[in-house]
Amino acid sequence: KLIESSIPQSLWLEYAVKVMDKEHIQQQNYAQQVAQEIHVLKSLDHPSVSRLFAQFEDAKNIYAVLEYCPQGDIFGLIFESNSTVNM
């Protein structure tokens, strides 16, 4: 996409990119799971699930361009909340 120079950088949209190594996917037999994840993300439209904007690949990796979540993922939030509990 063309970046308009009149828009200040502070207003640019932010994205997260998930990079998946093809060699690792093949070694672990994850090809079906990765394909299923991409398919599910393409079909979902829910406020609690990061939106998939694009998916592409090169010789080494598969890339998924996702909605950026500044608060992090759910596992990070759960871990952080559990670590603040006094035992």
C-alpha positions as CSV (number, residue, x, y, z in Angstrom):
1,K,0.0,0.0,0.0
2,L,1.0,3.6,-0.6
3,I,1.9,5.5,2.6
4,E,0.6,9.0,2.5
5,S,3.3,11.4,3.5
6,S,0.7,13.8,4.9
7,I,-0.3,11.4,7.7
8,P,1.9,11.7,10.7
9,Q,3.7,8.4,11.8
10,S,1.9,8.5,15.1
11,L,-1.4,7.8,13.3
12,W,-0.1,4.8,11.2
13,L,-1.8,1.5,11.9
14,E,0.2,-1.1,13.8
15,Y,0.1,-4.8,12.9
16,A,1.6,-8.0,14.4
17,V,3.4,-10.4,12.2
18,K,3.5,-14.1,13.1
19,V,6.5,-15.8,11.4
20,M,6.3,-19.5,11.1
21,D,9.4,-21.4,10.0
22,K,8.5,-23.9,7.2
23,E,11.3,-26.3,8.1
24,H,10.2,-26.5,11.8
25,I,6.6,-27.0,10.6
26,Q,7.6,-30.0,8.5
27,Q,9.9,-31.5,11.2
28,Q,7.1,-31.3,13.8
29,N,4.3,-32.4,11.3
30,Y,2.4,-29.2,11.9
31,A,1.4,-28.5,8.3
32,Q,-2.2,-29.4,8.8
33,Q,-2.5,-27.4,12.1
34,V,-0.9,-24.3,10.5
35,A,-3.3,-24.6,7.5
36,Q,-6.2,-25.0,9.8
37,E,-5.2,-22.0,11.9
38,I,-5.0,-19.8,8.8
39,H,-8.3,-21.0,7.6
40,V,-10.0,-20.4,11.0
41,L,-8.5,-16.9,11.3
42,K,-9.6,-16.0,7.8
43,S,-13.2,-17.0,8.6
44,L,-13.5,-15.5,12.1
45,D,-14.9,-12.0,12.9
46,H,-15.0,-11.6,16.6
47,P,-13.9,-8.8,18.9
48,S,-12.0,-11.2,21.2
49,V,-9.9,-12.8,18.3
50,S,-7.1,-11.0,16.5
51,R,-8.1,-10.3,12.9
52,L,-6.0,-11.8,10.1
53,F,-5.3,-9.1,7.5
54,A,-3.0,-11.1,5.2
55,Q,-1.1,-14.3,4.9
56,F,1.9,-14.9,2.6
57,E,5.0,-17.0,2.4
58,D,8.5,-17.2,1.0
59,A,10.9,-20.1,0.6
60,K,11.7,-20.2,4.4
61,N,8.7,-18.8,6.3
62,I,4.9,-18.4,6.4
63,Y,3.8,-15.0,7.6
64,A,0.4,-14.1,9.1
65,V,-0.3,-10.3,9.4
66,L,-2.6,-9.9,12.4
67,E,-4.3,-7.2,14.3
68,Y,-1.9,-5.7,16.9
69,C,-3.0,-6.1,20.5
70,P,-1.1,-3.6,22.6
71,Q,-2.1,-5.4,25.8
72,G,-0.5,-8.7,24.7
73,D,-2.0,-12.1,24.3
74,I,-4.4,-13.9,26.7
75,F,-1.7,-16.2,28.0
76,G,0.5,-13.3,28.9
77,L,-2.3,-11.6,30.7
78,I,-3.2,-14.8,32.6
79,F,0.5,-15.3,33.6
80,E,0.8,-11.7,34.7
81,S,-2.3,-11.8,36.8
82,N,-1.3,-15.1,38.4
83,S,2.2,-13.8,39.2
84,T,0.7,-10.8,41.2
85,V,-1.3,-13.1,43.5
86,N,0.4,-13.5,46.9
87,M,0.7,-17.1,48.0
